[in-house]
Amino acid sequence: MSANLVETFSEALKTAGYHAELQHITPLVPEASARRYFRLHLADGQTIAGVNEEPASAAVNMPNVIAVQKFLTAGNVAVPQIFSTSIADGIMLQQDLGDMSLNQLLKDQPDKADLYYQDAILHMLQWQRLTDDGKCPAFGLSFDVTKLMFEFDFFIDHTLRGYYKTTAPETELKEIRNAFLQIAEELAAPTHKVFNHRDYHSRNIQLVGASTPLSHLGVTQYIIDFQDARLGLMQYDLCSLLCDAYAPLTVERRSRLLDFAFEQGKDVHRQSRKEFDHYFALSAFQRIVKAMGTFGRQAALGRDDFAAYLQPAWQTLSQVVIDDARLGNLVQTLFSVCER
């Protein structure tokens, strides 16, 4: 741990009104972003979550974190408190939610998986029902064609070309991109959009053991990493949760949870079951490919832990397109391209 970082966090704690000495810092497991998370241990026994990123990046991200956090807090969505922020130093102090993510809890209590996922779906619907307050930046952003194609292109560049080092001709890659463009246009076309977390998976759900009406299991599900929130179809967050390579689901469990989400969220998605399933398949295809872009990029940079998630992502991708011939053929084409 650098002395500069310890000093910077110490100053931030004093500015925020914490008088106990910072005794030591524990780095938390790094994700794919440029942000780094730490647990700050104070002499009085308190722990605070510390976030550090480059000031240039912080200048873009931290105002969004603050604005979205305020919006969600006002909407009674469980998010960590923010105690102080120094954009110039790239430092933020937040509530420490502990170490129990949904990802870990599913491993510890697999027999309760359906119940935890049902709670996660109900929590998701809570923020998807929120309306524009005129201040939250998420309502000025959307999953439009440009954004969706950026994510598709990221997959082509960093996973097909970068990680798999495909030798497929550029003409074939252009055909794949054209197929991606059709999907992006179809996903962007509906006019009814809702607030989306944008990265709603099992590692971004923290479980805190306080009883709440939301949970019949004695825990509160907090969401983190919501700074990239934007408008999109209800299915985007849903497929992020149910098509998560960090916590793969069986086909049967995913089907049960889709039934639950359809019934509980009728006022949110406003679709027939046929429309709901169609847009779920499209959203899941795009979201999984987007995630594989991240996995491929990180794997190419030497993160073997991310490389390990490519196989479950491929498996889930094959599952969600089983009833759609167009998407199924496109998946087979992607398999073929990666083998070359």
Secondary structure, DSSP 8 states (H G I E B T S, - for coil): --HHHHHHHHHHHHHTT--S-EEEEEE----SSS-EEEEEEETTS-EEEEEE--HHHHHHHHHHHHHHHHHHHHTT-----EEEEETTTTEEEEE---S-BHHHHHHH-GGGHHHHHHHHHHHHHHHHT----S--GGGG-B--HHHHHHHHHHHIIIIIIIIS-----HHHHHHHHHHHHHHHHHHH--S--EEE-S--SGGGEEEE---BTTBTTS-EEEE---TT-EEE-HHHHHHHHHT-TTS---HHHHHHHHHHHHHHTHHHH---HHHHHHHHHHHHHHHHHHHHHHHHHHHHTT-HHHHTTHHHHHHHHHHHTTT-HHHHHHHHHHHHHHH-
